[in-house]
């Protein structure tokens, strides 16, 4: 119940600021973009939110690919945990990845074992 109210209040705040302005804000979260997509029927806003969500997903994928490669040859528990965390994040982001990113993710997933 409180989650629904939180979402409604958050969407009202985004709407008051301006949905397009909110989407163009560099520090908008993926959760806010998903909330905008869920609650708007304006095609322009949907397109902008989708593009921004894809951009954020691509950035996160690239960051996790870089992190995995950074710790690939290192030994120790910290390096193992960093690689595992990267692999898990890549698995979660796979469905929204573009085709090139999917190839890179699959390469890591098949070689991670």
N, C-alpha and C positions, 0 to 999 in steps of 0.2 A: 504494500500500500504506500509506504513512504517513498519507495523507488518511483512509483508512478507520479507522485506529487513532486519529487525531485526533478524528474524529467520534464514535467509540465512547467515548473518554475524556471528551469534552465532554458527551455525552449522560449518561454516568454521573454527572458532576459536577452537571448540571442535575437529574437524578433524585434525587440525594442531597440537594440543597438543597430539592427539592420542585418538581415540574413546574408546579403551579398558582402557587406563590410566584414561581417563575422567570418565568412568563408575565406576572404582574402587576408585575414589576420594571420601573420606567420606562425603564431603559437597556438592556433586552434587545435583542439584535440580530435582524435579519431572518433571518440565517443560523441563529441558535439556534432561532427559531420554526420555520423550515423543518425543522430537525433533529428537533424535538419532533414535528411533524406526521408526519414520515417514520417515526418509531420508536414511536409510541403507537397503541393501538387504543381507548383510552378516549374515548368520544364527548364528554364534558364538556371534557376537556383539548383535544381536537381543535377543538371549537367556540371555546373561549377563545383558543387559539393562532391560529385563522383570523381571529377578530375583531381580535386585536391586530396581526396581520400586515396586515390591511386598513387598520387605523388608521395604522400606520407608513407604508404605501404612500400613503395619502391625505395625510399630513403631507409626505412627500417630494415628491409631485406639487404640492402647494400652494407649497412652498418654491421649486420650480423654475419654476412659473408666475410667482411674484413676482419671481424673479431675472431671468427673461426680460423681463418688463415693465419692470423697473428699468433694464435696459441697452438697451431697444428703440430709443430715440431717440439714443443715444450713438454717436459715431463712434470709430474707433481699433481697434487690434488687440486690446486687452484686452476691450473691450466685445463685439467680434465673437466672441472665444473664449468669453466668459461666455454669450452667447446660444447658441452652438453646443453648448456643454456642457449647457446647460439643455434644448435640443431633443433631444439624444441621450439624456439621462436620461428625458425624457418619453416618448420612443419605447420605451425599455426598460420603463417602468412602465405603459404603455397597457393591456396585456392584463389587469392586475389592478385597473384603475381602475373606479370605479362609473360609471354612465351619464352623470351630469353632468360628471364629470371627463373622460370620453372626449370629450365635445363640446368642452370647453375645450382639450384637447390637440390635437384635430383642427384646431381653429381656428388654433392657433399653427403646426401643421405645414404647413397649406395656405398660410399667410401668411408663413412664414419665408423663402421663396425670393425 
